[in-house]
Amino acid sequence: MKHKRRNIVLIGFMGSGKTTLGLKLSYLLRMPVEDTDKLIERQEGRSITQIFADDGESYFRELETELLRKCGEQKYERILSVGGGTPVNPVNRPLLHQCGTVVYLRVSPEVVYERLKNDTTRPLLQCEDPLTRIRELLEIRDKIYAECADIILDVDNRHSDELAEELQLQLRKQKDIQRKKER
């Protein structure tokens, strides 16, 4: 199980910067980055939007859970960026920890709205008032994300370089704490 702890699992709301930070970390740490949504799209041969339209959200969530189970069993090191709804399912929370160190990218509703207001690929935001929908979802999810996280990074108005640097420091601190516990 020790080998999995070097893995980094990025969680957070859509538009929080998981993909951007994942790519930055991949470069800095020389680790591959994988996005669970992209892995599911590849596996299914269709987009997330199409999966939601054809089979519904519950089917998609089942695919996420199965993918996390597989990731938790694999031994190679990586950065894993998961969909915004993944931690909401209680079954997924221990699976996320089996995959690696869970990092919550905390973002405000206003920043999410600004980043995604023209994005038509987000099924949960295709509604009359996306900002209200973002606020409602974040109100529910923020506590879940925070409880699930080993590390929390506030991302509003921060560049990915700064976030990557802070995360590397946090990971080193965790590693030092773990070493002291093992002595």
C-alpha positions in Angstrom: 0.0 0.0 0.0 3.0 2.3 0.6 3.6 2.8 -3.1 0.2 4.4 -3.6 0.8 7.3 -1.2 3.1 9.1 -3.6 0.1 9.4 -6.0 -1.7 12.7 -6.0 -5.4 12.8 -6.4 -6.9 16.1 -7.3 -10.5 16.8 -6.3 -12.7 19.8 -6.5 -15.6 21.4 -8.3 -15.6 21.7 -12.1 -13.5 24.7 -13.1 -11.3 24.6 -10.0 -8.2 24.0 -12.1 -7.6 20.3 -11.6 -6.6 19.7 -15.2 -4.3 22.8 -15.3 -2.6 22.0 -12.0 -2.4 18.3 -12.9 -0.4 19.2 -16.0 1.8 21.6 -14.2 2.6 18.9 -11.5 3.1 16.3 -14.1 5.9 18.4 -15.6 7.5 19.4 -12.3 7.3 15.9 -10.6 7.9 13.9 -13.8 4.8 11.9 -13.2 2.0 11.0 -15.6 -1.3 12.7 -15.2 -4.6 11.0 -15.9 -8.1 12.5 -15.9 -10.9 10.1 -14.9 -13.4 11.8 -17.2 -11.1 11.4 -20.2 -10.4 7.8 -19.2 -14.2 7.1 -19.0 -14.8 8.8 -22.4 -12.1 6.7 -23.9 -13.5 3.5 -22.3 -17.0 4.3 -23.4 -16.2 5.7 -26.8 -18.4 8.8 -26.2 -18.3 12.1 -24.4 -19.4 12.7 -20.8 -22.3 14.8 -22.1 -23.4 11.9 -24.3 -23.1 9.4 -21.5 -25.3 11.6 -19.3 -27.8 12.0 -22.2 -27.9 8.3 -23.1 -27.6 6.6 -19.8 -28.0 9.2 -17.1 -25.8 10.5 -14.2 -26.2 7.3 -12.1 -24.6 5.2 -14.8 -21.8 7.6 -15.2 -21.2 7.6 -11.4 -21.0 3.8 -11.5 -18.3 4.1 -14.2 -16.4 6.5 -11.9 -16.5 4.1 -9.0 -15.3 1.2 -11.0 -12.4 3.3 -12.4 -11.3 4.3 -8.9 -11.3 0.7 -7.8 -8.9 -0.1 -10.7 -6.7 2.9 -10.0 -6.4 2.0 -6.4 -5.1 -1.5 -7.3 -2.5 -0.2 -9.8 1.1 0.2 -8.6 2.6 2.8 -10.9 2.8 6.4 -9.7 0.7 9.2 -11.2 -1.4 12.3 -10.7 -5.1 11.6 -10.9 -7.6 14.3 -11.6 -11.2 13.2 -10.8 -14.6 14.6 -11.8 -16.2 17.2 -9.5 -19.0 14.8 -8.4 -16.7 11.8 -7.7 -16.2 12.5 -3.9 -20.0 13.0 -3.4 -20.6 9.3 -3.6 -19.6 7.9 -0.1 -18.4 4.7 -1.7 -15.7 6.7 -3.6 -14.2 8.4 -0.6 -12.1 5.5 0.7 -11.3 4.6 -2.9 -9.8 8.0 -3.5 -7.5 7.5 -0.4 -6.5 4.1 -1.7 -5.4 5.9 -4.9 -3.1 8.4 -3.1 -2.9 11.7 -1.3 -6.2 13.6 -1.8 -5.8 17.3 -2.6 -8.9 19.6 -2.6 -8.7 22.6 -4.9 -11.2 25.0 -3.2 -12.7 27.6 -5.5 -15.5 30.2 -5.1 -18.8 30.1 -7.1 -18.0 33.4 -8.8 -14.6 32.1 -10.1 -16.2 28.9 -11.3 -18.9 30.9 -13.1 -16.3 33.2 -14.8 -14.2 30.2 -15.9 -17.2 28.2 -17.3 -19.9 30.6 -18.3 -19.3 29.9 -22.1 -18.6 26.1 -21.6 -21.4 24.0 -23.1 -19.8 20.7 -22.2 -20.8 20.7 -18.6 -24.1 18.9 -18.3 -24.9 20.1 -14.8 -24.6 23.7 -15.8 -26.9 23.7 -18.8 -29.7 25.5 -17.0 -31.4 28.9 -16.8 -29.2 30.3 -14.0 -25.8 28.6 -13.9 -24.3 30.8 -11.1 -27.2 29.8 -8.8 -26.7 26.2 -9.7 -22.9 26.4 -9.0 -23.7 28.0 -5.6 -26.2 25.2 -4.8 -23.8 22.4 -5.8 -20.8 24.0 -4.1 -22.7 24.5 -0.9 -23.4 20.7 -0.8 -20.0 19.6 -2.0 -17.6 21.9 -0.2 -17.9 20.1 3.1 -17.6 16.7 1.4 -14.5 17.8 -0.5 -12.9 19.2 2.7 -13.7 16.1 4.8 -12.2 13.9 2.0 -9.0 15.9 1.6 -5.6 15.3 3.0 -4.6 18.8 1.8 -6.7 21.8 0.9 -5.5 24.5 -1.5 -7.5 27.7 -2.0 -7.2 28.5 -5.7 -9.1 31.8 -6.3 -6.9 34.3 -8.0 -3.8 32.1 -7.9 -1.6 30.9 -10.7 -0.9 27.2 -11.3 2.8 27.8 -10.7 2.1 29.2 -7.2 -0.3 26.4 -6.4 2.1 23.7 -7.6 4.9 25.2 -5.4 2.6 25.3 -2.4 1.4 21.7 -3.0 5.0 20.4 -3.2 5.7 22.0 0.2 2.6 20.5 1.7 3.5 17.1 0.3 7.0 17.3 1.8 5.5 18.2 5.2 3.2 15.2 5.0 6.1 13.0 4.0 8.1 14.2 7.0 5.2 13.7 9.4 4.8 10.1 8.0 8.5 9.4 8.5 8.4 10.6 12.1 5.4 8.3 12.8 7.2 5.3 11.3 10.2 5.7 13.7 
